[in-house]
């Protein structure tokens, strides 16, 4: 995943080795690595990243798609300081899903809502999207595994479509080969 901060710096996160998060300035010059943020068994598990301003500070929202079922989703400062992390157990308590051992959870991406909330997608898990309000409180979940309308198989990414003036969440339903 990639994202830009307001200064024009590019943040790149990826899986593999070395590192999980790299920062480059506007000219493409390497600024720093935050390689130790999301490591598992010696390799990084970077995936989705988005940046937004909240008050007088910018924050990164990271969806590392970590292979261990317990890890979820994190909000961090641009310097890499952890603000909070939502693991599988937090999302399970909020949503009522993932109570069974076979129910998988692996966050892949986030999009920001007009009211300041966000929508967390877990595309390598059970196929749900979870809405949180601007105060980071759970609102609802939707989707789930399947091929019907409103169901997903690997909802890999999502974004807010505002083109007609009515915001809608557009979902890349990857394994179903469609956008919803």
C-alpha positions, 0 to 999 in steps of 0.5 A: 500500500502507499499513502502521502502525508500533507508534506508530500512524503510517500509512505510505502508498506509491503510484505517481505524482507527487508522492512515493512514501512518506508518513507520517501520525500517529494523528490523520491529520496529515502527518509527512513524505514520503520521496519520493525513495526509489523514483523512476523518470523523475520519478514514484514507483513505490510499491506494497506495504509492510509493517512488522514489529519485529525485535529492538528495531527496526521495519523497512519491507519495500517492494515498489515494483513498479518498471518497470525489471526490475533493481529488486526489494525493499528492507528499510529503517528507518522513517526511510528508511535502506536496510538491504538491497535484493534486485534481480532478479539476487539473486532470480534467483541464489537461485531459479534463475528469471529467467535468460532476458531475457524472464523478468520480475521485479517485486515486489508484496508480502510477508507474514511467516512464523511462523518470522520469515521472509517470502514475497515475491510478484512479481505483475507478473512471472513469477508466483512467490512466494519464501520466505526464512528469518528470517536472510534466506536463500533457502528455496524458490520456488513458483507460476509462470505458469498457471491450474492449482492452485498456478499464478498470473497476477498474484499481486498480494498474499499474507498468512498465514492462521492461523485454524485454527492451521495457517499457510497462505499465501493468495494473491490470484491476481488475473488468474485471479480467485481466491484460492488 
